[in-house]
């Protein structure tokens, strides 16, 4: 009986440690990157479905995304300890040691870039490396320097569909860049609504987010509305460029106008409730939009 209890306790500790490493990988953000990169690969394949490229894209972007998440948490571990939203993450809580997280992030990132470079196309690997570099060495430090960091952070966040496209075709035509701009414009209301919800946390950690520099939220709400307006033509561009059809066009138009209405509500009344609705609405919006792309492409 004593042996069974000891084994059970060891198993619980092991499971807990695995869960900590999963948390280091920022699974929510990684999943988003994987979905958009595989979606880009699927849209790039016009006459056939390149299953091998899709699988390697999925694995490669998962590794790079997970590695980037771990390295970001390694860099920001002291700041995370100051924020209620992040104080229980594996590093600030002490459940994972910094050296472990650093090694974990480096290994995953290198493996991911190599996977994409050697098993899909070198351009895809280069874009993955650029995503990693801009996220860790531009966006992450800039958060402490300027509110413009959110715009800079939109670049690595919008690169995954280009990675997927390049993995299949080895080039980046204008149609591929239309996917980049959809993600880029979408990220601004997504990030800024989150920044409004947690503005006190960001201020406590010393981040110069737009909602910290302008605590009234007026500038952030205006920026959200502007980027949502820009998202309308961007979301329709794939049909105008000939890679998707009228089904996607009209469904995307309806969906994007609904998202714009949410942004207008936050602009009119800057409350945490409206910001939360916009934030979660942004997740639903992107998920449904990607689903519409895949459905239209399949049909």
Residue pairs with C-beta under 8 A, 6 or more apart in sequence:
16 95
17 95
17 96
20 90
20 95
20 96
21 90
21 96
21 104
23 89
23 90
24 66
24 69
24 70
24 73
24 89
24 90
24 91
24 96
24 101
24 104
24 105
25 65
25 66
25 67
25 69
25 70
25 108
26 65
26 66
26 68
26 69
26 70
26 72
26 73
27 66
27 69
29 65
29 69
30 62
30 65
30 66
30 69
32 286
33 61
33 64
33 65
33 157
33 160
34 58
34 61
34 62
34 65
34 160
35 287
35 290
36 160
36 161
36 164
36 179
36 183
36 286
36 290
37 57
37 58
37 61
37 160
37 161
37 163
37 164
37 167
38 54
38 57
38 58
38 61
38 164
39 161
39 164
39 179
39 290
39 293
39 294
40 160
40 161
40 162
40 163
40 164
40 165
40 176
40 179
41 50
41 53
41 54
41 57
41 164
41 165
41 167
41 168
42 49
42 54
42 164
42 294
42 297
43 161
43 165
43 175
43 179
43 238
43 243
43 244
43 293
43 297
44 164
44 165
44 167
44 168
44 169
44 176
45 53
45 168
50 168
52 119
53 120
53 167
53 168
56 115
56 116
56 119
56 120
56 167
57 116
57 120
57 124
57 163
57 164
57 167
57 168
59 112
59 115
60 112
60 113
60 115
60 116
60 119
60 120
60 124
60 125
60 128
60 163
60 167
61 112
61 116
61 128
61 160
61 163
61 164
62 112
63 108
63 109
63 111
63 112
63 115
64 108
64 109
64 112
64 113
64 116
64 128
64 131
64 132
65 112
66 108
66 112
67 104
67 105
67 106
67 107
67 108
67 109
67 110
67 111
67 112
67 132
68 105
68 109
68 131
68 132
68 135
68 136
69 105
70 101
70 102
70 104
70 105
70 108
71 101
71 102
71 105
71 106
71 109
71 132
71 136
72 135
72 136
72 140
73 80
73 89
73 90
73 91
73 101
74 91
74 98
74 101
74 102
74 105
75 136
75 140
76 140
77 89
77 91
77 92
77 98
77 101
78 92
79 86
79 205
79 206
79 207
80 86
80 87
80 89
80 91
80 92
80 205
81 87
81 92
82 204
82 205
82 206
83 198
83 201
83 202
83 204
83 205
84 201
85 198
85 201
86 92
86 201
87 93
90 96
90 101
91 98
91 101
109 132
112 128
113 125
113 128
113 129
113 132
114 125
115 125
116 124
116 125
116 128
116 163
116 167
117 124
117 125
117 126
117 128
118 125
120 166
120 167
120 168
121 166
121 167
121 168
121 169
121 170
123 166
123 170
123 171
123 172
124 163
124 164
124 166
124 167
127 159
127 162
127 163
127 166
128 163
130 156
130 159
131 156
131 159
131 160
131 163
132 156
134 152
134 155
134 156
134 159
135 153
135 156
135 157
138 152
138 155
139 149
139 152
139 153
139 155
139 156
142 148
142 149
142 152
142 153
143 149
143 153
143 207
143 208
143 209
144 206
144 207
144 208
145 208
146 208
147 208
147 209
147 210
147 212
147 213
149 208
149 209
150 188
150 191
150 192
150 195
150 209
150 210
151 188
153 187
153 191
154 183
154 184
154 187
154 188
154 191
155 184
157 183
157 184
157 187
158 180
158 181
158 182
158 183
158 184
158 187
159 180
160 183
161 176
161 179
161 180
161 183
162 172
162 176
162 177
162 179
162 180
165 172
165 176
165 179
166 172
166 176
174 241
175 238
175 241
175 242
175 243
178 234
178 237
178 238
178 241
178 243
179 238
181 234
181 237
182 231
182 234
182 235
182 237
182 238
182 289
183 286
184 234
185 227
185 228
185 230
185 231
185 234
186 227
186 231
186 282
186 285
186 286
188 223
188 224
188 227
189 224
189 227
189 228
189 231
189 259
189 263
189 278
189 282
190 279
190 282
190 283
190 286
192 210
192 211
192 220
192 223
192 224
193 224
193 266
193 275
193 276
193 278
193 279
193 282
194 275
194 279
195 202
195 209
195 210
195 211
195 212
195 220
196 211
196 217
196 220
196 221
196 266
196 270
196 272
196 275
197 272
197 275
197 276
197 279
199 209
199 211
199 212
199 215
199 217
202 209
202 211
202 212
203 212
210 219
210 220
210 223
211 217
211 220
213 219
214 220
216 270
217 270
218 270
221 266
221 267
221 270
222 267
224 263
224 266
224 267
224 278
225 263
225 264
225 267
228 259
228 260
228 263
228 264
229 260
231 256
231 259
231 260
232 253
232 256
232 257
232 260
235 252
235 253
235 255
235 256
235 289
236 249
236 252
236 253
236 256
238 244
238 248
238 293
239 245
239 246
239 248
239 249
239 252
243 297
244 293
244 296
244 297
245 296
245 299
247 292
247 295
247 296
247 299
248 292
248 293
248 295
248 296
251 292
252 289
252 292
255 285
255 288
255 289
255 292
256 285
256 289
258 285
259 281
259 282
259 285
262 274
262 277
262 278
262 281
263 278
265 274
265 277
265 278
266 274
266 275
266 277
266 278
